[in-house]
Amino acid sequence: DNKFLGGFIMEFKSTSYRLDLGNDFETEAFKDALPKGQNSPQKCAYGLYAEQLSGTPFTAPRGKNERSWCYRIRPSVKHTNRFQKIQMPFWKSAPHVLEDVISLGQYRWDPVKIDEKTNFITGVRTMTTAGDVNTQVGMAAHVYIANNDMVDEYFYSADSEILVVPQEGKIRFLTEMGVIDVEPQEIVIIPRGLLFKVEIVEGPARGFICENYGAKFDLPNRGPIGANCLANARDFKTPVASYEDKSNPSEVIVKWCGQFHRTKIDHSPLDIVAWHGNYAPCKYDLRNFSPVGALLFDHPDPSIFTVLTAPSGFEGTANIDFVLFRDRWSVAENTFRPPWYHKNIMSELMGNIHGIYDAKPEGFMPGGMSLHNMMLPHGPDMEAFEKATHAKLTPQKMKQTMSFMFETRFPQHLTYFAAKDPSLQDDYIDCWASLKKNFSDKI
């Protein structure tokens, strides 16, 4: 009793996308499955059910209002037993403050090892939490490790929008609205409330997750940069409709207010035959990001590398910024080119996708992470400082490098896993120990 139509056969082995971010799309996997001129007809074509998925309050201003109408084989309310609370011991939500874990300090981790059997959901390991999931502000940063498919198991988060940054392996998101294949140097965004499961295309798989409790990610205002460069809306890809008509026992796991619940269903919930609207998952290739920077002297703030921002309600202060440091030219004259030493009102969690990060040439490995919490000093290690201070400042291209930052206005609190896992580098602060006094009373 399996049917895969609309170009997706053999278990969704091909994918197709519509371009643009936040646009209004309409897509159908079966001809005339979308109603003409209305959203909720008395009888939908093919015996489908009309169901709306709203990502904002009904009365949100036009241009900010987000919703999609879905035409599905069964309404998503159909399940066979009450929700039962379950435990996900490694997935934590804010507020999560542990008395025996010190979050004050500069931290760095090696890649978390993939040494046990996990799928995308059971393999989530929370590193930090910030804000409060119950009041829908803040975020959590996770690592995922996965070497098994989710089989007849589906998930959605009522708490958060989910930004996934793969670092190793290729994975496939089978969502209610279509199929998304994603690999390292790409990202995928799953809206709050959208059901999905994940298959391993090439494994094992490891990567990073930013769980956004607040307002949705959007492109940043470019200000004086103008209309071009950074990330362009046209490069974001939204999947076309596909559906799975499968009648077999399955489970749905829901994350709600930091708790996890499971219910049983007798079918696949990925049964939306057609949909239209502007609330949908998407992917983006980070290799399409066009950095901007200094063309004469001095080092601009890292905000110029912002790919996506989730606003906080305070102008110029993000709930989360997603910032990318990729291949780029460095040409500034008479300038210390790596990131300068600083303390910041924002909390910065960085991850390395591949290559060498210029401020930390040693110790910050692909798959690794670092945390510099609000108002804690950080900056280049001794090797990076000496090299940048004495380098001949010819135009130089930084190649084969890609790191990112999850930056938030909230302090990020370590979880027990982050504080105790063997991947934590106990000697991280030693990278600044050899910085020496260069002061002289003579120029």
C-alpha positions as CSV (number, residue, x, y, z in Angstrom):
1,D,0.0,0.0,0.0
2,N,2.7,2.4,-1.0
3,K,2.4,5.2,-3.6
4,F,5.0,7.8,-4.5
5,L,3.7,10.3,-7.1
6,G,4.6,13.7,-8.5
7,G,8.1,12.7,-9.6
8,F,9.2,11.0,-6.4
9,I,9.4,7.3,-6.8
10,M,11.6,4.6,-5.3
11,E,11.4,6.2,-1.8
12,F,12.0,9.8,-2.9
13,K,15.3,9.2,-4.7
14,S,15.0,12.5,-6.7
15,T,14.4,16.0,-5.5
16,S,13.2,19.3,-7.0
17,Y,13.0,22.8,-5.7
18,R,11.4,26.2,-6.2
19,L,13.8,29.2,-5.7
20,D,13.4,32.2,-3.3
21,L,13.2,32.7,0.5
22,G,9.9,33.6,2.1
23,N,8.0,33.7,-1.2
24,D,4.5,32.5,-1.8
25,F,4.6,29.1,-3.5
26,E,2.0,26.7,-4.9
27,T,2.9,23.2,-5.8
28,E,1.0,20.0,-6.3
29,A,2.1,16.4,-6.8
30,F,-1.1,15.4,-8.5
31,K,-2.9,17.5,-11.2
32,D,-5.6,19.9,-9.9
33,A,-5.1,18.8,-6.3
34,L,-4.9,22.6,-5.3
35,P,-8.3,24.3,-5.1
36,K,-8.8,27.2,-7.5
37,G,-9.5,30.6,-6.0
38,Q,-10.1,29.5,-2.4
39,N,-8.4,27.7,0.4
40,S,-11.1,25.6,2.1
41,P,-13.7,24.2,-0.4
42,Q,-16.6,22.2,0.9
43,K,-15.1,19.2,-0.8
44,C,-11.4,19.0,-1.8
45,A,-10.4,17.2,-4.9
46,Y,-9.4,13.5,-4.7
47,G,-11.0,13.3,-1.2
48,L,-8.2,15.3,0.4
49,Y,-8.4,17.2,3.7
50,A,-7.6,20.9,3.8
51,E,-5.4,21.9,6.8
52,Q,-3.6,25.2,7.5
53,L,-0.1,25.4,9.1
54,S,0.4,28.8,10.7
55,G,3.8,30.1,11.6
56,T,2.6,33.5,12.9
57,P,-0.5,34.7,14.7
58,F,-3.5,35.2,12.3
59,T,-3.3,39.0,12.7
60,A,0.4,39.4,12.0
61,P,1.0,42.3,9.6
62,R,0.9,41.6,5.9
63,G,4.4,40.7,4.8
64,K,5.1,39.1,8.1
65,N,2.1,36.8,8.2
66,E,3.2,33.2,7.5
67,R,1.0,30.3,6.7
68,S,0.6,27.5,4.2
69,W,-2.5,25.6,3.2
70,C,-2.0,21.8,2.9
71,Y,-4.2,19.3,1.1
72,R,-3.5,15.9,2.6
73,I,-4.7,12.3,2.6
74,R,-5.4,12.3,6.4
75,P,-5.6,15.3,8.8
76,S,-2.6,15.4,11.1
77,V,-4.9,15.2,14.1
78,K,-5.4,11.5,13.5
79,H,-3.5,9.4,16.0
80,T,-4.3,6.2,17.8
81,N,-3.3,7.0,21.4
82,R,-2.7,9.8,23.8
83,F,0.7,11.5,23.9
84,Q,3.1,9.8,26.3
85,K,6.1,11.6,27.8
86,I,9.5,10.1,26.8
87,Q,13.1,11.0,27.7
88,M,15.7,12.4,25.4
89,P,18.6,12.5,27.9
90,F,21.0,14.4,25.7
91,W,18.6,17.0,24.2
92,K,18.2,19.9,26.6
93,S,16.3,23.2,26.5
94,A,16.6,26.6,28.1
95,P,16.5,27.5,30.9
96,H,19.1,24.8,31.7
97,V,21.6,26.0,34.4
98,L,23.5,23.4,36.3
99,E,25.2,24.3,39.6
100,D,28.1,21.9,39.1
101,V,28.8,23.2,35.5
102,I,30.7,26.4,35.1
103,S,29.6,28.3,32.0
104,L,32.0,31.2,32.6
105,G,35.1,30.7,30.6
106,Q,36.5,30.2,27.1
107,Y,35.7,26.7,25.8
108,R,36.7,24.6,22.8
109,W,35.7,21.0,21.7
110,D,37.2,18.5,19.4
111,P,34.6,16.8,17.0
112,V,32.1,14.7,19.0
113,K,32.8,11.0,18.2
114,I,30.3,8.9,16.2
115,D,30.8,5.8,18.2
116,E,27.2,4.5,18.9
117,K,24.1,3.6,16.9
118,T,21.9,6.7,16.5
119,N,19.5,8.4,14.1
120,F,19.2,12.1,13.6
121,I,16.9,12.6,16.6
122,T,18.5,10.3,19.1
123,G,21.9,11.5,18.1
124,V,21.3,15.1,19.1
125,R,23.8,16.3,21.8
126,T,23.0,19.7,23.3
127,M,26.1,21.8,24.0
128,T,24.6,25.1,25.2
129,T,21.2,26.7,25.9
130,A,20.2,30.3,26.2
131,G,17.0,32.2,27.0
132,D,13.7,30.4,27.8
133,V,11.9,28.0,25.6
134,N,8.6,28.7,27.5
135,T,8.6,32.4,26.6
136,Q,10.0,31.7,23.1
137,V,13.2,33.7,23.4
138,G,16.7,32.4,22.9
139,M,18.2,29.3,21.4
140,A,20.1,26.1,21.9
141,A,23.2,24.8,20.1
142,H,23.5,21.1,19.4
143,V,25.8,18.6,17.7
144,Y,24.1,15.7,15.8
145,I,25.7,12.4,15.1
146,A,23.8,9.8,13.0
147,N,24.5,6.5,11.3
148,N,20.9,5.1,11.0
149,D,17.8,6.2,9.2
150,M,14.6,7.2,11.0
151,V,12.3,4.3,10.1
152,D,8.5,4.8,10.6
153,E,9.5,7.5,13.1
154,Y,8.7,11.2,12.5
155,F,9.5,14.3,14.5
156,Y,8.5,17.9,14.8
157,S,9.4,20.7,17.2
158,A,6.6,22.9,18.6
159,D,9.3,24.9,20.4
160,S,11.6,26.0,17.6
161,E,12.7,26.6,14.1
162,I,15.6,24.3,13.4
163,L,18.7,25.3,11.4
164,V,20.9,22.4,10.5
165,V,24.6,22.8,9.4
166,P,26.0,19.5,8.1
167,Q,29.7,18.9,8.6
168,E,30.2,15.3,7.6
169,G,28.0,12.9,5.5
170,K,24.9,13.6,3.3
171,I,21.4,13.4,4.7
172,R,17.9,13.6,3.3
173,F,15.0,15.4,5.0
174,L,11.7,13.9,4.1
175,T,9.2,16.5,5.2
176,E,5.5,17.0,4.9
177,M,6.1,19.6,2.1
178,G,8.7,17.8,0.1
179,V,12.2,16.3,0.1
180,I,15.5,18.1,0.8
181,D,18.9,16.6,0.2
182,V,21.7,18.4,2.1
183,E,25.4,18.0,2.4
184,P,28.4,19.8,4.0
185,Q,28.6,23.4,3.0
186,E,24.8,23.6,2.8
187,I,22.2,24.3,5.4
188,V,18.5,23.4,5.8
189,I,15.8,25.3,7.8
190,I,12.9,23.4,9.2
191,P,10.0,25.6,10.4
192,R,8.4,25.1,13.8
193,G,5.6,22.5,13.7
194,L,6.7,20.8,10.4
195,L,6.9,17.0,10.5
196,F,9.9,15.3,9.0
197,K,12.2,12.2,9.2
198,V,15.9,12.0,8.2
199,E,17.6,9.3,6.1
200,I,21.4,8.9,5.8
201,V,22.4,9.2,2.2
202,E,26.2,8.9,2.9
203,G,27.2,8.3,6.4
204,P,28.1,8.5,9.1
205,A,26.8,12.0,9.5
206,R,27.7,14.8,11.9
207,G,26.8,18.4,12.0
208,F,25.5,21.3,14.0
209,I,22.0,22.5,14.9
210,C,20.8,25.9,16.0
211,E,17.4,25.6,17.7
212,N,15.7,29.0,17.4
213,Y,13.0,29.6,20.0
214,G,12.3,33.1,18.8
215,A,11.2,35.0,15.6
216,K,12.1,33.2,12.4
217,F,15.4,33.5,10.6
218,D,15.4,36.0,7.8
219,L,17.9,37.8,5.6
220,P,19.6,40.7,7.5
221,N,19.0,44.3,6.5
222,R,22.0,45.3,4.4
223,G,22.0,49.0,5.3
224,P,24.9,50.8,3.4
225,I,25.9,47.6,1.7
226,G,22.8,48.0,-0.5
227,A,20.8,45.5,-2.4
228,N,23.4,43.0,-3.4
229,C,26.0,40.5,-2.0
230,L,25.8,38.4,1.2
231,A,23.0,35.8,0.8
232,N,20.4,36.4,-1.9
233,A,16.8,35.2,-1.6
234,R,16.9,33.6,-5.0
235,D,19.5,31.1,-3.9
236,F,17.2,29.5,-1.2
237,K,15.5,26.4,-2.4
238,T,12.0,25.2,-1.3
239,P,10.9,21.7,-2.1
240,V,8.0,20.9,-4.4
241,A,5.1,18.8,-3.2
242,S,5.4,15.1,-2.9
243,Y,3.5,12.6,-0.8
244,E,3.8,9.2,0.8
245,D,0.6,7.1,1.0
246,K,1.7,4.3,3.4
247,S,-0.5,2.5,5.9
248,N,1.7,0.9,8.6
249,P,2.3,1.5,12.3
250,S,4.5,4.6,12.9
251,E,5.4,7.0,15.7
252,V,5.4,10.8,15.9
253,I,7.7,12.4,18.5
254,V,6.9,16.0,19.5
255,K,9.2,18.5,21.3
256,W,7.0,20.8,23.3
257,C,8.2,23.3,26.0
258,G,11.4,21.3,26.3
259,Q,9.7,18.0,26.9
260,F,9.4,15.1,24.5
261,H,6.2,13.2,23.8
262,R,5.4,10.2,21.5
263,T,2.1,9.1,19.9
264,K,1.3,6.2,17.6
265,I,-0.3,6.5,14.2
266,D,-1.3,4.0,11.6
267,H,0.1,5.7,8.5
268,S,2.8,7.9,7.2
269,P,2.2,11.6,8.1
270,L,4.1,12.7,5.0
271,D,0.9,12.7,3.0
272,I,0.4,16.3,1.7
273,V,-0.4,16.0,-1.9
274,A,-0.4,19.7,-2.6
275,W,0.2,22.9,-0.8
276,H,0.5,26.7,-1.2
277,G,1.8,29.4,1.0
278,N,4.9,31.0,2.4
279,Y,5.6,28.8,5.5
280,A,7.9,26.0,4.3
281,P,11.3,24.4,4.7
282,C,14.2,25.4,2.6
283,K,17.9,24.8,1.9
284,Y,20.8,27.1,1.0
285,D,24.2,26.4,-0.4
286,L,26.8,28.4,1.7
287,R,29.1,28.5,-1.3
288,N,26.7,31.0,-2.8
289,F,27.4,33.5,0.1
290,S,29.2,36.5,-1.2
291,P,31.3,38.2,1.6
292,V,32.0,41.9,1.7
293,G,34.9,43.4,3.5
294,A,37.5,46.2,3.8
295,L,39.1,47.4,0.5
296,L,41.6,49.8,2.0
297,F,42.4,49.6,5.7
298,D,41.0,48.4,9.1
299,H,39.0,45.3,9.9
300,P,35.2,45.6,9.8
301,D,32.9,44.0,12.4
302,P,32.0,40.3,11.8
303,S,28.4,41.4,11.3
304,I,29.2,41.9,7.6
305,F,29.3,38.1,7.4
306,T,25.7,37.6,8.5
307,V,23.8,35.0,6.5
308,L,20.6,34.9,8.5
309,T,19.3,36.8,11.5
310,A,16.4,36.1,13.9
311,P,15.3,39.4,15.3
312,S,14.8,40.0,19.1
313,G,12.4,42.9,19.0
314,F,15.3,45.3,20.0
315,E,16.6,47.0,16.9
316,G,20.1,45.9,15.9
317,T,20.2,43.2,18.6
318,A,19.5,39.7,17.3
319,N,18.0,36.8,19.1
320,I,20.4,34.8,16.9
321,D,22.7,35.7,14.1
322,F,24.1,33.0,11.8
323,V,27.4,34.2,10.6
324,L,29.7,32.6,8.0
325,F,33.5,32.8,7.5
326,R,34.3,31.3,4.1
327,D,36.9,31.6,1.3
328,R,37.6,35.3,0.7
329,W,40.2,37.9,-0.3
330,S,42.1,39.8,2.4
331,V,43.6,43.1,1.0
332,A,43.4,45.7,3.8
333,E,46.6,47.8,4.1
334,N,48.4,48.5,7.4
335,T,45.8,46.4,9.2
336,F,45.9,43.4,11.6
337,R,43.8,41.1,9.4
338,P,42.6,38.3,11.7
339,P,39.7,39.0,14.2
340,W,40.9,41.4,16.8
341,Y,41.0,40.8,20.6
342,H,37.6,41.8,22.1
343,K,34.9,41.4,24.6
344,N,31.3,41.3,23.2
345,I,27.8,41.8,24.6
346,M,26.8,38.9,22.4
347,S,27.7,35.2,23.1
348,E,29.5,33.5,20.3
349,L,29.5,29.8,19.6
350,M,31.6,28.8,16.6
351,G,31.8,25.6,14.6
352,N,34.3,24.6,11.9
353,I,32.8,22.9,8.8
354,H,36.2,22.4,7.0
355,G,39.6,23.9,6.7
356,I,41.6,26.2,9.0
357,Y,40.2,29.2,10.8
358,D,42.6,32.2,10.5
359,A,42.4,33.2,14.2
360,K,43.1,29.7,15.5
361,P,45.3,27.8,13.1
362,E,45.8,25.0,15.7
363,G,43.3,23.1,17.7
364,F,40.1,24.3,16.0
365,M,39.4,21.2,13.9
366,P,36.6,20.5,11.4
367,G,33.7,19.3,13.4
368,G,34.9,21.1,16.5
369,M,33.3,24.0,18.3
370,S,34.3,26.9,20.6
371,L,32.3,29.1,22.9
372,H,33.2,32.6,24.0
373,N,30.3,33.8,26.2
374,M,29.2,37.4,26.7
375,M,31.8,39.8,28.0
376,L,34.6,37.2,28.0
377,P,37.8,38.3,26.2
378,H,39.0,36.2,23.3
379,G,41.0,36.6,20.1
380,P,43.8,35.1,18.1
381,D,46.3,32.7,19.6
382,M,50.0,33.4,19.8
383,E,50.8,31.9,16.4
384,A,48.1,33.8,14.6
385,F,49.1,37.1,16.3
386,E,52.7,36.7,15.4
387,K,52.0,35.8,11.9
388,A,49.6,38.6,11.3
389,T,51.7,41.2,12.9
390,H,54.8,40.5,10.8
391,A,53.2,39.4,7.6
392,K,53.8,41.2,4.3
393,L,50.4,42.7,3.5
394,T,50.0,41.7,0.0
395,P,46.6,40.6,-1.3
396,Q,45.9,37.1,0.0
397,K,43.1,34.7,-0.7
398,M,42.0,32.6,2.2
399,K,41.2,29.2,0.6
400,Q,39.5,26.0,1.7
401,T,38.0,27.4,4.9
402,M,34.5,27.5,6.2
403,S,33.5,28.2,9.8
404,F,30.3,29.7,11.2
405,M,29.0,31.3,14.3
406,F,25.7,31.1,16.3
407,E,25.6,34.4,18.0
408,T,23.0,35.4,20.5
409,R,22.2,38.3,22.9
410,F,21.7,35.7,25.7
411,P,24.4,34.0,27.8
412,Q,24.9,30.4,26.6
413,H,24.9,27.9,29.4
414,L,26.9,24.6,29.1
415,T,25.1,21.3,29.4
416,Y,26.5,18.4,31.5
417,F,27.4,16.7,28.2
418,A,29.4,19.7,26.9
419,A,31.2,20.1,30.3
420,K,32.1,16.4,30.7
421,D,32.5,14.9,27.2
422,P,36.0,13.8,26.3
423,S,35.9,16.2,23.3
424,L,36.3,19.2,25.6
425,Q,39.8,20.6,25.4
426,D,41.0,21.2,28.9
427,D,44.0,23.2,27.7
428,Y,42.2,25.6,25.4
429,I,43.1,28.7,27.4
430,D,46.8,27.8,27.0
431,C,46.7,29.1,23.5
432,W,47.0,32.6,24.9
433,A,49.5,31.8,27.6
434,S,52.5,32.6,25.5
435,L,51.3,36.0,24.5
436,K,54.1,38.2,25.7
437,K,54.6,41.8,26.8
438,N,55.8,43.9,23.8
439,F,55.4,47.3,25.5
440,S,58.2,49.8,25.3
441,D,58.3,53.5,26.2
442,K,60.0,54.1,22.8
443,I,58.2,53.9,19.5
